[in-house]
Amino acid sequence: MKRKISDLTDTERIETLDALYTAASTLKGRDATKRFLKDLLTTSERVMLGRRILIARDLLAGVSRNEIMARMRVGPDTVYRVQQWLDDTMPGYEDVVEEMNKAHEARRKPKHPEWGTFAYLKKKYPLHFLLWPSK
């Protein structure tokens, strides 16, 4: 049965949100989070959340509202709401955007070791290192 948020008591609302936050905080890694959100939200809801996060990232980077509206094809109300959340009630957006930028930087770094290092030799000749297991 579908219920409006206004029909919920404060206790029910807090309990429901606590269950969501607890479930989300137990996830470890990007793949687990991806599977959880895929099971929990529709494709449209996931895309809309992602777009709001991208708008928040652009606003924090100093991109103008008009440029965001033109590039992402969103209305001024959406940009304004995200700006309000950033300014007032949702400091969590800033934390998410900061962590997201760190994760993107980590993914951009090359995953292979540099030539001539011990790690490079170990990757290139793995069977030679069977006698000397690493800790």
SEVEXLO-351431 format. One line per 8 residues: number of its first residue (from 0); their letters; for each residue x, y, z of N, C-alpha, C, CB. Coordinates in steps of 0.05 Angstrom, whole numbers, padded with zeros to 5 digits. Glycine has a CB too. Layout:
BEGIN
NUM	a	X/Y/Z/X/Y/Z/X/Y/Z/X/Y/Z  ... .
This chain:
BEGIN
0	mkrkisdl	00017/-00023/00000/00000/00000/00000/00018/00025/00000/-00019/00000/00024  00011/00043/-00017/00027/00068/-00020/00018/00088/00002/00024/00080/-00048  00038/00099/00015/00031/00119/00036/00047/00145/00030/00038/00109/00064  00034/00167/00035/00047/00193/00032/00064/00198/00057/00026/00216/00029  00085/00213/00053/00103/00219/00076/00088/00235/00097/00127/00235/00066  00068/00251/00089/00053/00266/00109/00036/00248/00127/00036/00287/00095  00030/00224/00117/00014/00205/00133/00030/00191/00154/00001/00185/00115  00057/00192/00152/00074/00178/00171/00077/00195/00197/00101/00172/00159 .
8	tdteriet	00079/00181/00219/00085/00195/00244/00115/00201/00244/00077/00178/00269  00124/00218/00262/00152/00225/00264/00168/00200/00271/00157/00247/00285  00158/00183/00288/00172/00159/00296/00175/00140/00272/00157/00145/00319  00154/00136/00257/00155/00119/00233/00175/00130/00213/00127/00116/00220  00174/00156/00208/00193/00169/00189/00222/00165/00198/00186/00198/00186  00227/00170/00224/00255/00167/00234/00264/00138/00232/00256/00177/00263  00246/00119/00239/00253/00091/00238/00258/00082/00209/00230/00074/00250  00242/00091/00190/00246/00085/00162/00272/00095/00151/00223/00095/00145 .
16	ldalytaa	00278/00121/00157/00303/00133/00148/00327/00120/00161/00303/00163/00153  00324/00113/00186/00346/00099/00200/00353/00072/00187/00339/00095/00230  00332/00058/00179/00336/00032/00166/00351/00036/00139/00309/00018/00161  00343/00057/00124/00357/00063/00099/00386/00070/00103/00342/00085/00084  00391/00088/00122/00418/00097/00127/00436/00074/00138/00419/00120/00147  00425/00058/00155/00440/00035/00165/00446/00015/00143/00424/00021/00187  00427/00010/00126/00432/-00009/00103/00453/00003/00085/00406/-00014/00088  00452/00028/00079/00471/00041/00061/00499/00042/00073/00462/00069/00053 .
24	stlkgrda	00501/00045/00099/00527/00047/00112/00541/00020/00114/00524/00060/00139  00526/-00002/00112/00539/-00028/00114/00552/-00037/00088/00518/-00049/00123  00547/-00022/00066/00557/-00030/00040/00587/-00025/00039/00543/-00015/00018  00601/-00044/00027/00630/-00041/00024/00637/-00042/-00006/00645/-00063/00040  00646/-00020/-00016/00655/-00020/-00044/00634/-00010/-00063/00663/-00047/-00052  00644/-00003/-00086/00628/00009/-00107/00608/-00011/-00119/00645/00020/-00129  00617/-00036/-00123/00599/-00056/-00135/00576/-00063/-00117/00615/-00081/-00141  00581/-00065/-00091/00559/-00071/-00072/00539/-00048/-00071/00570/-00076/-00044 .
32	tkrflkdl	00549/-00024/-00071/00532/00000/-00072/00515/00001/-00097/00548/00026/-00068  00528/-00006/-00119/00515/-00006/-00145/00492/-00026/-00146/00535/-00012/-00168  00497/-00050/-00136/00476/-00071/-00135/00453/-00063/-00116/00488/-00098/-00126  00460/-00051/-00093/00440/-00043/-00074/00422/-00022/-00086/00453/-00032/-00048  00433/-00001/-00098/00417/00020/-00110/00401/00010/-00134/00435/00044/-00118  00412/-00009/-00149/00398/-00020/-00172/00373/-00035/-00162/00416/-00038/-00188  00376/-00050/-00140/00353/-00064/-00129/00333/-00046/-00116/00363/-00085/-00110  00342/-00024/-00104/00325/-00007/-00088/00310/00013/-00104/00342/00007/-00067 .
40	lttservm	00323/00025/-00124/00312/00048/-00139/00307/00040/-00168/00330/00072/-00138  00288/00055/-00181/00284/00051/-00209/00307/00065/-00224/00257/00062/-00218  00309/00059/-00250/00330/00072/-00266/00327/00102/-00266/00330/00061/-00295  00303/00111/-00269/00297/00140/-00269/00306/00153/-00243/00267/00145/-00274  00300/00140/-00220/00307/00151/-00194/00338/00152/-00191/00295/00135/-00172  00351/00131/-00200/00381/00131/-00198/00393/00153/-00216/00392/00103/-00207  00382/00157/-00240/00392/00178/-00257/00387/00205/-00245/00379/00176/-00285  00364/00210/-00234/00358/00236/-00222/00376/00242/-00198/00328/00237/-00213 .
48	lgrrilia	00381/00222/-00182/00400/00226/-00159/00428/00232/-00169/00400/00201/-00141  00436/00217/-00190/00463/00222/-00201/00465/00250/-00213/00469/00202/-00223  00444/00259/-00226/00444/00286/-00238/00446/00308/-00216/00419/00291/-00255  00432/00303/-00194/00433/00323/-00172/00461/00324/-00160/00413/00316/-00150  00474/00301/-00158/00501/00301/-00148/00520/00315/-00168/00511/00271/-00144  00516/00311/-00194/00533/00325/-00213/00528/00355/-00213/00527/00314/-00242  00503/00363/-00208/00497/00392/-00206/00511/00403/-00181/00466/00397/-00204  00510/00388/-00159/00523/00397/-00135/00553/00399/-00139/00518/00378/-00111 .
56	rdllagvs	00565/00380/-00153/00594/00381/-00159/00601/00406/-00175/00603/00356/-00174  00584/00412/-00195/00590/00436/-00212/00586/00461/-00196/00571/00436/-00236  00566/00463/-00179/00561/00487/-00163/00585/00491/-00143/00535/00484/-00147  00594/00469/-00131/00617/00471/-00113/00643/00479/-00128/00622/00445/-00098  00644/00472/-00154/00667/00479/-00170/00666/00508/-00180/00670/00460/-00193  00643/00521/-00176/00640/00549/-00185/00629/00553/-00212/00667/00562/-00184  00617/00532/-00224/00604/00535/-00250/00579/00551/-00247/00599/00507/-00263  00573/00568/-00266/00549/00585/-00263/00524/00569/-00267/00550/00608/-00284 .
64	rneimarm	00502/00579/-00255/00476/00565/-00257/00467/00563/-00286/00455/00579/-00240  00470/00584/-00301/00461/00584/-00329/00476/00563/-00345/00465/00612/-00342  00502/00561/-00340/00518/00541/-00355/00509/00512/-00347/00548/00544/-00349  00503/00508/-00322/00494/00481/-00313/00467/00475/-00326/00491/00480/-00282  00449/00495/-00326/00422/00491/-00338/00424/00484/-00368/00404/00515/-00334  00442/00498/-00382/00445/00493/-00411/00458/00466/-00416/00462/00516/-00423  00479/00460/-00401/00494/00435/-00407/00478/00410/-00399/00521/00435/-00392  00465/00411/-00376/00451/00387/-00365/00421/00387/-00372/00454/00386/-00336 .
72	rvgpdtvy	00412/00409/-00385/00384/00411/-00393/00365/00407/-00369/00377/00392/-00415  00370/00422/-00347/00353/00421/-00324/00341/00449/-00320/00368/00412/-00298  00320/00451/-00306/00307/00476/-00301/00320/00491/-00278/00278/00472/-00295  00313/00517/-00276/00325/00533/-00254/00317/00523/-00226/00317/00562/-00257  00293/00511/-00224/00284/00501/-00198/00302/00479/-00188/00255/00491/-00200  00310/00461/-00205/00328/00439/-00197/00354/00450/-00187/00332/00420/-00220  00366/00468/-00202/00392/00479/-00194/00389/00495/-00168/00403/00498/-00217  00367/00510/-00166/00362/00525/-00142/00359/00507/-00117/00337/00543/-00145 .
80	rvqqwldd	00344/00485/-00120/00340/00466/-00098/00367/00454/-00089/00321/00444/-00106  00383/00446/-00108/00409/00435/-00101/00426/00456/-00087/00424/00424/-00126  00425/00481/-00097/00440/00502/-00084/00431/00507/-00056/00438/00528/-00101  00404/00506/-00052/00393/00509/-00025/00403/00486/-00007/00363/00510/-00026  00403/00462/-00017/00412/00439/-00001/00442/00443/00007/00408/00413/-00016  00457/00453/-00012/00486/00457/-00007/00489/00479/00014/00501/00465/-00032  00473/00500/00012/00476/00523/00030/00465/00518/00058/00462/00547/00019  00443/00504/00060/00429/00502/00086/00429/00474/00099/00401/00511/00082 .
88	tmpgyedv	00412/00458/00088/00405/00434/00102/00421/00409/00096/00377/00428/00097  00436/00408/00075/00448/00383/00067/00479/00386/00065/00437/00374/00041  00493/00388/00087/00522/00389/00085/00534/00362/00075/00535/00396/00112  00518/00341/00076/00527/00315/00066/00534/00315/00036/00506/00294/00072  00521/00333/00021/00527/00335/-00008/00556/00341/-00012/00509/00356/-00021  00566/00360/00004/00594/00368/00000/00613/00345/00006/00601/00392/00018  00607/00330/00027/00623/00307/00033/00623/00286/00011/00614/00294/00060  00599/00281/00000/00596/00261/-00021/00612/00270/-00046/00567/00257/-00028 .
96	veemnkah	00609/00296/-00053/00623/00306/-00077/00653/00304/-00073/00614/00335/-00083  00663/00311/-00049/00691/00310/-00043/00702/00281/-00045/00697/00321/-00015  00687/00262/-00033/00696/00234/-00035/00694/00224/-00064/00678/00217/-00016  00673/00233/-00078/00670/00225/-00106/00694/00234/-00123/00644/00235/-00118  00703/00259/-00118/00726/00269/-00133/00751/00253/-00127/00730/00298/-00127  00754/00245/-00101/00777/00229/-00094/00776/00201/-00107/00778/00225/-00063  00752/00190/-00108/00749/00164/-00121/00755/00165/-00151/00721/00153/-00117  00746/00187/-00164/00752/00190/-00193/00782/00193/-00198/00737/00215/-00204 .
104	earrkpkh	00795/00208/-00180/00824/00211/-00183/00838/00185/-00179/00835/00232/-00162  00829/00169/-00160/00842/00143/-00155/00838/00124/-00179/00830/00130/-00130  00815/00126/-00192/00810/00109/-00216/00826/00118/-00240/00781/00109/-00223  00833/00144/-00241/00849/00154/-00264/00878/00146/-00262/00846/00184/-00266  00888/00141/-00238/00916/00133/-00235/00921/00106/-00248/00924/00133/-00205  00944/00103/-00260/00950/00077/-00272/00952/00055/-00251/00976/00078/-00289  00941/00032/-00258/00941/00010/-00239/00965/-00008/-00242/00916/-00007/-00243  00980/-00005/-00262/01004/-00022/-00266/01028/-00008/-00253/01009/-00027/-00296 .
112	pewgtfay	01046/-00025/-00242/01070/-00013/-00229/01089/-00002/-00249/01084/-00034/-00212  01105/00017/-00240/01125/00030/-00258/01147/00010/-00265/01137/00054/-00244  01158/00014/-00289/01179/-00003/-00299/01203/-00001/-00281/01186/00005/-00328  01215/-00025/-00276/01240/-00026/-00261/01236/-00029/-00231/01255/-00002/-00266  01211/-00028/-00221/01207/-00031/-00193/01203/-00061/-00186/01182/-00015/-00184  01205/-00067/-00161/01202/-00094/-00152/01173/-00104/-00158/01207/-00097/-00121  01154/-00086/-00155/01126/-00094/-00161/01123/-00100/-00191/01107/-00071/-00153  01137/-00086/-00208/01136/-00091/-00237/01147/-00119/-00243/01152/-00070/-00253 .
120	lkkkyplh	01170/-00126/-00230/01182/-00152/-00235/01163/-00174/-00225/01209/-00154/-00221  01151/-00170/-00202/01133/-00190/-00190/01109/-00194/-00207/01125/-00181/-00162  01099/-00173/-00220/01076/-00176/-00238/01084/-00189/-00264/01064/-00149/-00243  01107/-00182/-00274/01116/-00193/-00300/01124/-00223/-00298/01140/-00177/-00311  01137/-00230/-00275/01146/-00258/-00272/01135/-00269/-00246/01177/-00259/-00271  01109/-00275/-00245/01096/-00284/-00220/01106/-00311/-00210/01067/-00284/-00223  01113/-00329/-00228/01121/-00356/-00220/01148/-00355/-00206/01122/-00374/-00244  01165/-00336/-00212/01191/-00334/-00199/01189/-00327/-00170/01208/-00313/-00214 .
128	fllwpsk	01166/-00316/-00162/01163/-00307/-00135/01146/-00327/-00118/01150/-00280/-00134  01141/-00351/-00128/01127/-00371/-00113/01142/-00379/-00088/01120/-00395/-00130  01169/-00380/-00090/01185/-00389/-00068/01187/-00368/-00046/01213/-00396/-00077  01181/-00342/-00053/01183/-00321/-00033/01155/-00307/-00031/01205/-00300/-00041  01138/-00319/-00015/01111/-00307/-00013/01112/-00280/00001/01092/-00326/00003  01096/-00262/-00009/01095/-00236/00003/01076/-00236/00026/01087/-00214/-00018  01080/-00218/00044/01063/-00217/00068/01040/-00198/00064/01079/-00208/00093 .
